[in-house]
Amino acid sequence: MSLEETPDYRKRKRTSHACDPCRYRKVRCDGRQPCTTCANIGDECVYGTEAVPKNKSDLILEVAARVSGMLDGKASSQYHASPTAIISPSTINAGHRPGSPDDRISNATLSAFHASTTESILAWPHFDDFQSLREDHSFSVFHLESSRAPLAPRAATVHPYASRSEIDRVVHSFQRNVNFWYPTMSVAQAAEVQVHMAAGVFGDSVKSCVALLVMALGCASELICSYAANEEPNSEEMELRSHRRAMGEIYFDCAFKKIYLAQAECTVDAVQSLFFTAIFFAFLQRPLQAWSFIHATAAKCRLLLAYHNPDANPAEQECLRRIFWSCYILESDYLAELSALPQTGIADIESSIPLPGEYQTHLSQTDEEQSSLYFLACISMRRLLNRVHNLLYARDTGVAFDNHQFPSVVAELAHQLEEWKDLLPPPFQFTVDLRPLACTAGAFLRQRYLTCKSVIYRPYLTWALSMTATATVEHFPSQLFEGCKICLEACWLHAQNLGSYPHTVLVDTWICSLSYDGERDADYTGCVEVDGFTGLLVAPGGRDGTSSGEAADAVDAYPGAWSVAKCVAECEAYWGCRSVVEDEIGVIMYLECLY
């Protein structure tokens, strides 16, 4: 009998008539019911639909369609908003909280469009009763900054002459200040700068650009240190300040005309030039330009670190790593106030980059060690601040406005903050009070500590404000009282300890102005303003430096308000420029009744 005549035997058509188990195992099937293979191993023999042969193109298209569907689903689930959209508690998705593995939150990354910028805070519904405060800040900080006139170049390039002693003094000032806060230049590089400047030959080279930028930042350092040392200068000191300012601007103008060379090269010197340019723009209180050069610096830095040459000079690699961490700090500082700025991605890889190691940045071993320790303290504080912003105020995942979840997160972050403080090296340790510190670096770190503490405990204030419409003060939980007290005490101490710390004045004036403005917005109502033109302290209703109405009562309640506001005004007046954001110092506690 032929094969076709066998009743229980089908004509085998390979995979088209193969049973499902044989097709799955990719073995030969005889087409019986059950087939011989399934009968031998005891499997259920099931025949499905005939398989449709697929070529490679079909498989590729199938995978592409599946990936496209996944991307479409991901995109539809994301929150689409304008970069200028303001985040308030009502826009936070209460249904989605962090904790699932799919979130993959990097705690040291500052989330875009977070809800703790000054503009975001003013959008909170708790400020609905304070329309005047919103009207005073109805502008967009970004649009206001972008509308400023560009930095005007000098008509003719004049390379200033400096004696060897002047060069040594200016470079030493750079080493003692900028290179102490961001220790990125080695002693050998500083010596090259001195030789280059003494030679007086400024060709079109990146090394000339670096040398001129070091001189510009050295002059700026001398200027800000003179403000800290002489609060009541005589005419001679005022003339010296004008000279230092002018020299710094001349050096920077010469360097900026050569900056295209650094943008075209991909070397350590080019990265250093871009970074120092960003620092000087921060000194000029031009945040968008400073961020732009930080962005360019970070891009080249990431590129050189990714394509590491095994034969490269170890000192150059250490220099790149230190510039990487400096960009991490500064970029995060600007993103904290302008959350829609595009990120460079350095925060996404920061855990893979080694922390600063051995690098000779100062002639004195003590100075070198303290500089490295201070740098590490600033890095760890910035990482903690990013965790705070991300866990509490990130869009969709922040828990700051969930009264059931944020207390445990706040407790953990506060614990990390106290550990940071306790582990500071002895030269930078501080007490949390109003006692002055001999070490300005320690005083700067105390201000960072107080800022971080107020941001960590801020959710308690929003909780209390949300309860004022439905509950009386007597019904507030004790935990709420304590959290509000800690937050407000941190704000008061931060305001009282404001000072002309060189690190703050040279690099962080614009950042701290907005940061303090947001801190005040969250915690105070009513205001005493600093007139951006005259520098006088004024209250609503007049520009003559006298207070009236509620502001006058507030000043009586807090006599230190005028001195605090004056301190901030002096910091901004150091540069002889009008601050884009007039810092308003609040003096009435909205929750004063809690105490």
Beta strands, then each sheet from edge to edge (+ up, - down):
strand 1: 524-525
strand 2: 528-530
strand 3: 537-538
strand 4: 584-585
strand 5: 588-589
sheet 1: 1+ 5-
sheet 2: 3+ 2- 4+
end
